[in-house]
């Protein structure tokens, strides 16, 4: 199971959307404090819709707590500062993909220690970043694609009608 890690997320709506994506894809969500919101916040639950109770989520006191409880984890660090394009990484079924807080990303001290596993989403010109929930979805679905969408529903069905043959 792929793991999505949010390092000090600030905006409850983004975390709610990411939680919903995690439920829809069978991914675990890891939140590293401090959080910019309460887990009881209405905006968080609203963005996550009725999926939030189904979310496999773990909260950590800080980055060191996260590392100590996930010893030996293969972690990819999603950052605009990375050298490797996110599609060039070879994601493993139990890997962790970390994203930083909306205002500043992952601290550079962490990135510098893990230069070889920093991945980036290409953007045009001087664009600083994408919305956090969009960035998570982009990278997460690439990891799932590389793993052949294992365990996921691959064919959609109409609600009232059926597809013609």
N, C-alpha and C positions, 0 to 999 in steps of 0.2 A: 504494500500500500504506500503510495506516494504521500509525503508529508509537506504541507505548506506551513511556513513559519513567518509570522509577522513580528518584526522587531520594533517594539514601542509604537504600535499603530495609534493614530490620533483621531481619526474620523470614524464614528460609529457606523455610518452608512456604508463605507467601504468594507469594514470588517463584516458587517451583515451580509453584503453581497458576496464576499469571499467565502463566508460560511455556507451560503446557499450553493455556491459552486462546488465546495468540498463535499457537501451531501450528494449533489447530483453526479459527482465523479468518483465517489468512494474514497476520498482523500481525508486525511486527518488534518486538523488545524491546531497549530501551536502558537500561543500568544505570549510574547515576552514583555513584561512590565518595565517601565510604567506604561499604562494604557491611558489614552487621552479621554476616556469615557468609562462609565460603569457597565458591567456586563448585564445589568438590569435595565439599561437605557432603552427607551421606547424606539428611538431611531435605529438602534442596532437590531431589535426584534422585527421592526417593520421592514427593513431592508432584507432581512433573512427570511421573511414571511413565516409560514408555519413549519419551515424546515429546521429552525434553530434547535428544537428539542432532539432532533435526530443527529445532530452534529457531534462528532468525536472531537472534542476540544480539550486541550490541556493548557493551563496558564502557569508561567514561570515567574519567579521573583526578579530575575535578571538574566543576562546572557550566560553568566557562569553557571547559574542554576540549570539553564537549558542544556549546556554542554555536559554537565555532570550527570544529568538524567538521561542523556542520549549519547553516551560514550561510544566512540567509534563510528558515529553516523557519517555517512557521505553527504556533505552539504554543498549545495550550489548557492552562490550569493548573487542575486539579481540586482544589478546596479548599472546606472548609466556610465559608470567609470570602467566597466569590464572590457577586456580585450577580446573575449570569446563571444561570438554571436550565439544566442540561446539555442539555435538549431544545430550548432556544432557540438554541443555537449552530448554525451552518451548517458542518458538518465537510467538509473537502476530502479527496479520495482519498489525498493524500500528507501529511496533517497529522500533528502530534505531539500526544499527550495526555499531560501530565505529572502524576504523582501523587507526593506526598511520603512521607517515612518515617512509619512507623506511630505513633511516639510524639509527633511534632510537626508533621507535614505539610510543605509547602513553606515555606521561610523567607519571612517577611513582606517582607523586602527585595526578593525576587524578585517576589512577588505585587504589591507596590506599583507596580513598573515596568510591570506588564502587567494592570492593572485591567480593561480591556475584554475580555480573553480568559480571565478567571477564571470557571470554571463550578462549579456546586454541585449536589449531589443533595439535594432537600428532605427534611427529617426532622422529626419531631414533637418539640415541647417542647425540653428541654435536652439532647437526645441529642448527644454530642460528635462521633461519627463512626461510619462503618460499617467493617467489616473491609476491609482494602485490596484483597484479591483480589475481593471482592464489588463494591466500588466500581468497580474496573477493568472488570469484566464488564458492569456496568450501563451505564457511559458508552460502552464499546467497542461494545456491541451497538446502542446508539442511533446511533452514527456509521455502523455497517454498515447499519442500517435506512435511514438517510437516503441512503445510496449504493446502495440497492436490493439489498443483499446480493450485490453483483457477484462472480461467480465461485464462489459458495457453493452447495453442494448444498441444494436447496429441498424435496425430497421424501424422506421416510424410508421404509425398507423393513423388513418383519419378517424375522427371521433364519430361522425354521423354516417359517413359513406365509406366505401372501400376503393382502393386504387384499382384502376383498370389493368388488365393483364397485358 
